[in-house]
Structures are given as C-alpha cells and as structure tokens.
C-alpha cells in the first residue's frame, strides 16, 4: 500500500559520482519533488519518460528524432510503496530509473533557485522529454526532445554506462535548462565564441552544484581537507584531495589568455571563476562566524596561494574543523545556494544573440546585488578579473545608465 505522505515526494537511489569513483560505490537515497504516485512505470511523469531500446539503435540525428517506437526492455516499475529505491543497482531497470531520478533532481535544484517551473524549449513539439539510458555508443547527448546515453570502455575493457554518471547526466540536462531560459539564436544567426563556451561552462556548473546537494559528496569534500577548500587548486596536491570529476574541472587555473576558441577549453575560465567565488564566499563565511582564525579576504581568490599560506590556512582549518563539521557544511551549503541562485536568475537578463562572458559576469553580480549580497558580488568581480574576463575599463563602463545601485563596483 502506498504511503499517505504523498506530498513528501518520491524516493530514488542516485550515485553522486560515477560508482567507479573511490568512495561513491554505493548510491545515496534521494527524494525528488514529484508527489508519491505521480511517477509511473518507466519511470515516467508529466514531462519525461524512459524508454530502453532492445535493439542496436543509432544516436538520434536530424531528421530522425523521437519518439522511439521499436522493441524495448521492460520498464522500471515502482515498488509496492510507490517509490523506486527498491531497484537493484546492477539491474538493467536501474539504469533508466537512475537517469530519470538525476534529471528530476537537477530540475528540483535549479527550479528552486530560479523560482519557477522550467518548461522544455521543445514544448511546442514534444510534451515530454524522452530518455534513452543505454544505446551502443561511446558518448551522450542532449537534443531536441531527448537525452540518450552510451557507455565508456575502461582500459580493462569494462563498459561503464553514462546512465550511472551524475556528472554526465547533469551536464547534458544543463544544456536543456539554458535553452529553456535563454532560448535559441534565430536560424541563420551565428553566435559569438562565448555563447557555446558559456553553454559548456554552465552545464559543468550544473553538475558541480548538483553534486554539492548530495550529503556523501559534501561530507567527503569537507572531511578530506578538514574544511579547507582552498587546498583544492593546481598549486598543491589537488588530485590527491579530490576524486570528484566536476570539482577537478571547476578547480582549474586557466585564464582567457591561456585558452583557445574550442568551446570546452574556452569555458574553463568562467567555470573556474564561479568555483573560486563559491570557495572564497564559503571561506569568508566561516571566518565571519568565528570558526576559523584567519583574516577575511585574506586572498584575492583561490589561486593566489603559496606554500607558506597553504600551510597557515591548513593549520587554521584543522584546529577547529573536527568539532564543527556541520557548521562548516552549513556554510558551504549557503555559499553554494547564494551563487547558484544568482547564476540561475541571471539567465533571464541574457540575450542569446549577444551573449558574452563580460555581460554574463555582470548579470550574476547584478543578481547578487538584488539579493543584498554585495560583498559576494565583489568576490565574483575579483575572480572574474583574475581570470581576465573583466578588466578595469569594463568595471567603469558596463552597466552605465542602468539605474543600478553599484555598491559592488
């Protein structure tokens, strides 16, 4: 019999990182917002459904688009209680349930930030998103009305489905979120180099922010560094501290003068600046709360850290962390949510025909100012400047005549 607390949502088992990643071998119990009983077999709901092809289907490519009408494997069924946390993680049905749960999780996170339901950009053609959890392909893609996933083959020859990789799933659905909120450039219009790079960067940030909503990931990140996230950069033993793929991607030190035109490469400075801002905002919070005896704004960003400073920061965090884990975790949650909210709400102000990093960066700062987070906006400005996205001339000219309270400048 289904539970009476239908408003509590529906349970799924989700991996915060690929199960091949050390420390993430077991999935975490997660609630999605769909009321109990509204997620049917597949899984499926009012805006997406899973279909698992039982033949060697080729990836979708225009003009061949959903729906898939061929033979398919059995659908994942809800348990007697209406939830999906009973499925065996080694089963075929779990693949589809995992993708569905991850997509629902990402939607829950970003809709809470943006403050409204996010409707698919293809809603005029397809009512629901089609999710194909496993096809014969060594890639994954988000397209017009669909998400489909292949698998990666390790050096040992083992196949690792992307359907079990939260990073990949969140990244792909991140593109759909941006298309829904910013829109598509008109046919025949060629956007500037920052448009596609911004898409890639935001999709990576969707994965990063999503990962930071899992208790398993938050606890591991904090405990490995005794709460000191400033240690997670390329100037020290970063690879030893962070197994999380998205943290490694975001924790880069690339500047605009060091990247090319390839979108993934060009995305790194903006992604890195956002990560730096989350880390420094978190750092300032724990200092302001008296949890760590360090000066506020002791570093301009998470990159200006030499060996002596690293040792000093490490000792300061280690002295107070053990008895204050949950206060550190609350501060990181606050920093994550402040930056996530500002980023999500900035999308409504962007023009898909004239999108560039400077405008996108200032849009985030504008949202922070509206949220009464002017000091965080200053941090973002510093991080964007260090990444060579903003310069003093931009600071003086961008936003002139917009009637904005420019305290953060």
C-alpha positions in Angstrom: 0.0 0.0 0.0 1.3 3.5 -0.9 2.2 5.8 2.0 -0.2 8.6 3.0 2.5 11.3 3.0 2.2 11.8 -0.8 3.4 15.3 -0.6 6.9 14.3 0.7 8.0 13.2 -2.8 9.3 10.0 -4.4 12.5 8.1 -3.4 15.3 7.1 -5.8 18.8 5.8 -5.3 21.4 8.0 -7.0 25.1 8.0 -7.4 26.6 11.4 -6.6 29.6 10.4 -8.8 30.2 7.5 -11.1 30.2 4.3 -9.0 33.7 3.6 -10.3 34.9 6.7 -8.3 36.5 5.8 -5.0 34.1 6.5 -2.1 31.0 6.5 -4.3 30.5 2.8 -4.8 27.1 2.9 -3.1 24.1 5.1 -4.2 22.6 7.6 -1.9 18.9 7.8 -1.0 17.3 10.9 -2.6 13.8 12.4 -2.6 12.6 14.1 -5.7 9.7 16.6 -5.5 7.2 14.5 -7.6 4.4 13.6 -5.2 4.1 9.9 -4.4 2.0 8.1 -7.0 2.7 10.6 -9.8 5.8 8.8 -11.1 4.7 5.7 -13.1 6.5 2.8 -14.8 9.4 3.7 -17.0 9.9 5.8 -14.8 7.7 8.5 -16.3 5.8 11.6 -15.3 4.1 14.5 -16.9 7.2 15.9 -18.6 9.6 13.0 -19.2 9.7 9.2 -19.8 12.3 6.5 -20.1 12.4 4.0 -23.0 15.2 1.4 -23.2 15.8 0.2 -26.8 16.2 -3.6 -27.1 17.9 -3.3 -30.5 21.1 -1.6 -31.6 19.7 1.9 -32.0 21.9 4.6 -33.6 22.0 8.0 -31.9 19.4 10.5 -32.9 20.3 12.9 -35.6 18.0 15.3 -37.6 15.7 14.5 -39.3 15.5 11.3 -37.2 14.1 12.3 -33.9 11.8 10.9 -31.1 9.7 9.1 -30.4 11.4 5.7 -30.3 8.8 3.1 -31.3 10.9 -0.1 -31.6 11.2 -3.0 -29.2 12.4 -2.1 -25.7 13.5 -3.8 -22.5 11.0 -4.0 -19.6 10.3 -0.7 -17.8 11.3 0.0 -14.2 8.2 -0.4 -12.0 7.6 1.4 -8.7 7.7 -0.7 -5.6 4.6 -1.5 -3.6 5.1 1.7 -1.7 5.2 3.8 -4.9 9.0 4.5 -4.7 11.9 3.5 -6.9 14.5 2.9 -4.2 13.9 -0.9 -4.3 15.7 -1.5 -7.6 18.9 -3.4 -7.8 21.7 -1.1 -8.9 23.1 -3.9 -11.0 19.9 -4.3 -12.9 19.0 -3.0 -16.4 15.9 -1.3 -15.0 18.0 0.7 -12.6 19.8 2.5 -15.4 16.6 4.2 -16.6 15.5 4.9 -13.0 18.9 6.5 -12.2 18.8 8.8 -15.2 15.2 9.8 -14.5 16.0 10.5 -10.8 19.1 12.5 -11.7 17.2 14.7 -14.2 14.4 15.2 -11.7 17.0 16.1 -9.1 18.7 18.7 -11.3 15.3 20.2 -12.2 14.4 20.4 -8.5 17.6 22.2 -7.7 17.5 24.8 -10.5 13.8 25.4 -10.3 14.2 26.2 -6.6 17.0 28.7 -7.5 15.2 30.3 -10.4 11.8 30.4 -8.6 9.6 28.9 -11.3 8.9 25.7 -13.3 11.3 25.3 -16.2 9.5 24.3 -19.3 11.3 22.5 -22.1 12.4 24.6 -25.0 10.9 21.9 -27.3 7.5 22.0 -25.6 5.8 23.2 -28.8 6.7 19.9 -30.5 7.0 17.4 -27.7 5.1 17.3 -24.5 7.7 15.2 -22.7 11.4 14.6 -22.8 12.4 11.1 -24.0 15.2 9.5 -22.0 17.2 6.5 -23.6 19.5 5.2 -20.9 21.7 2.8 -22.9 22.5 2.6 -26.6 25.5 1.3 -28.5 27.6 4.5 -28.4 30.6 5.9 -26.7 29.0 9.2 -26.0 26.0 11.0 -24.6 23.9 13.9 -25.9 21.1 16.3 -25.2 18.9 17.0 -28.2 15.6 18.3 -29.3 13.2 16.3 -27.2 15.6 13.7 -25.9 18.5 12.6 -23.8 20.4 9.5 -24.7 23.4 7.8 -23.2 26.0 5.3 -24.3 28.9 4.0 -22.3 32.6 4.4 -21.7 35.0 1.5 -22.0 37.9 1.3 -19.5 41.4 0.2 -20.2 40.5 -3.2 -18.8 37.7 -3.5 -21.3 34.8 -3.0 -18.9 31.8 -1.0 -20.0 30.7 1.9 -17.7 27.3 3.3 -18.7 27.0 7.1 -18.7 23.5 6.5 -17.3 25.2 5.9 -13.9 27.3 9.1 -14.1 25.6 12.0 -12.4 28.1 14.4 -13.9 27.3 13.5 -17.5 23.6 13.4 -16.9 23.5 16.8 -15.1 25.8 18.3 -17.8 23.5 17.2 -20.6 20.4 18.4 -18.9 22.2 21.7 -18.2 22.1 22.5 -21.9 18.3 22.0 -21.9 17.9 24.3 -18.9 19.8 27.0 -20.7 17.9 26.6 -24.0 14.7 26.8 -22.0 15.7 30.0 -20.1 17.8 31.9 -22.7 16.4 30.4 -25.9 18.0 29.5 -29.2 19.6 32.0 -31.5 17.4 32.6 -34.6 18.0 30.3 -37.7 20.9 31.5 -39.7 22.4 33.6 -36.9 26.0 32.7 -35.8 26.5 33.5 -32.1 29.8 34.7 -30.8 32.5 32.4 -29.4 31.3 32.9 -25.8 27.8 31.6 -26.4 28.8 27.9 -26.9 31.6 28.1 -24.3 29.1 29.6 -21.8 26.8 26.7 -22.5 29.5 24.2 -21.8 30.6 26.1 -18.6 27.1 26.4 -17.2 26.5 22.7 -17.9 29.6 21.8 -16.0 28.4 24.1 -13.1 25.0 22.3 -13.2 27.0 19.1 -12.4 29.1 20.8 -9.7 26.2 22.5 -7.9 24.1 19.3 -8.3 26.9 17.2 -6.7 27.1 19.6 -3.8 23.5 18.7 -3.0 24.5 15.2 -2.0 25.5 14.6 1.6 28.0 12.0 0.5 29.9 14.4 -1.7 29.7 17.4 0.8 31.0 15.2 3.6 33.8 13.8 1.6 35.0 17.2 0.3 35.0 18.7 3.7 36.5 15.9 5.7 39.4 15.2 3.3 40.6 18.8 3.7 39.4 19.4 7.3 37.0 22.0 5.8 39.8 23.8 3.9 38.6 24.0 0.3 41.4 26.5 -0.6 43.7 23.5 -0.8 41.8 22.3 -3.9 43.8 24.0 -6.6 46.5 23.2 -9.0 49.3 24.6 -6.9 49.3 21.7 -4.5 48.1 18.1 -4.1 44.7 18.7 -5.7 44.5 15.4 -7.5 45.1 13.6 -4.1 42.3 15.5 -2.4 39.5 15.5 -5.0 38.2 12.4 -6.7 35.2 14.3 -7.9 35.4 14.9 -11.7 33.4 18.1 -11.7 35.5 19.6 -8.9 38.6 18.8 -10.9 37.1 20.5 -13.9 35.9 23.6 -12.0 39.1 23.8 -9.9 41.3 24.9 -12.8 43.6 27.9 -13.0 43.0 28.8 -16.7 42.8 32.5 -17.8 41.4 33.8 -21.0 44.8 34.4 -22.4 45.6 30.7 -21.9 42.6 29.2 -23.8 41.6 28.9 -27.4 38.4 29.0 -29.4 37.4 25.4 -28.8 34.2 25.7 -26.6 35.2 23.3 -23.8 38.6 24.9 -23.5 37.2 28.4 -23.6 34.6 27.5 -21.0 37.2 26.9 -18.3 38.0 30.4 -17.1 34.3 31.2 -16.5 33.7 27.9 -14.8 36.8 28.4 -12.7 35.9 31.9 -11.7 32.5 30.7 -10.4 34.2 27.9 -8.5 36.7 30.3 -7.0 33.8 32.6 -5.9 32.0 29.7 -4.2 35.1 28.7 -2.4 36.0 32.3 -1.3 32.4 33.0 -0.2 32.5 29.9 1.9 35.9 30.9 3.3 34.6 34.3 4.2 31.6 32.8 5.9 33.5 30.5 8.2 35.8 33.4 9.1 33.0 35.8 9.8 31.3 33.1 12.0 34.5 32.8 14.1 35.0 29.2 13.0 38.5 29.8 11.6 41.0 32.4 12.9 42.1 33.9 9.6 41.7 37.4 8.0 38.6 37.9 5.8 39.5 38.4 2.2 43.0 37.1 3.1 43.4 36.0 -0.6 42.1 37.7 -3.7 40.9 34.3 -5.0 41.5 30.6 -4.6 44.6 30.7 -6.8 46.9 33.2 -5.0 48.2 30.6 -2.6 51.9 29.8 -2.0 53.3 27.0 0.2 53.5 29.1 3.4 50.0 30.5 3.1 48.7 27.0 2.3 50.3 25.6 5.5 48.8 28.5 7.5 45.3 28.0 6.2 45.6 24.3 6.6 46.5 24.6 10.3 43.8 27.2 11.0 41.1 25.0 9.5 42.3 21.8 11.1 42.3 23.4 14.6 38.5 23.9 14.6 37.1 21.5 12.0 36.6 18.3 13.9 34.1 19.8 16.4 32.3 22.0 13.8 31.8 19.8 10.7 28.1 20.6 10.4 28.7 24.3 10.8 31.3 24.2 8.0 28.8 22.1 5.9 26.0 24.7 6.5 28.4 27.5 5.4 29.3 25.6 2.2 25.6 25.0 1.5 24.9 28.7 1.9 27.8 29.7 -0.4 26.5 27.1 -3.0 23.0 28.4 -2.8 23.8 32.1 -3.0 25.9 31.6 -6.1 23.5 29.1 -7.6 20.6 31.4 -7.2 22.4 34.4 -8.6 23.5 32.4 -11.6 20.1 30.9 -12.3 18.3 34.3 -12.0 20.9 36.0 -14.3 19.7 33.9 -17.2 16.5 35.9 -17.6 18.6 39.0 -18.4 20.8 37.5 -21.1 20.4 37.9 -24.9 21.1 34.7 -26.8 22.3 36.8 -29.8 24.7 38.9 -27.9 25.9 36.8 -25.0 29.5 37.2 -23.9 31.4 36.5 -20.7 31.5 40.1 -19.6 27.7 40.6 -19.8 27.2 37.2 -18.2 29.5 38.0 -15.4 27.9 41.3 -14.6 24.5 39.7 -14.8 25.5 37.5 -11.9 26.8 40.5 -9.9 23.5 42.3 -10.6 21.5 39.4 -9.2 23.7 39.2 -6.1 23.2 42.9 -5.5 19.4 42.4 -5.8 19.8 39.6 -3.2 21.6 42.0 -0.8 24.8 40.1 -1.4 27.0 43.0 -2.4 30.1 41.6 -0.7 29.7 38.3 -2.6 29.4 40.3 -5.8 32.7 42.0 -5.0 34.2 38.5 -4.7 32.8 37.5 -8.1 34.3 40.6 -9.6 37.7 39.8 -8.2 37.5 36.3 -9.5 36.4 37.3 -13.0 39.1 39.9 -13.1 41.8 37.4 -12.1 40.6 35.1 -15.0 40.9 38.1 -17.4 37.2 38.1 -18.1 36.8 41.6 -16.7 39.2 44.5 -16.7 39.1 47.9 -15.1 37.7 49.5 -18.2 34.8 47.0 -18.1 34.2 47.9 -14.4 33.8 51.6 -15.3 31.7 51.3 -18.4 29.5 48.2 -18.2 26.1 48.9 -16.8 26.3 52.7 -17.1 22.8 54.3 -17.3 21.0 51.2 -16.0 19.9 52.8 -12.7 21.7 50.2 -10.7 23.0 50.6 -7.1 26.6 49.9 -8.0 27.9 49.3 -4.4 29.6 46.1 -5.5 31.7 48.1 -8.0 
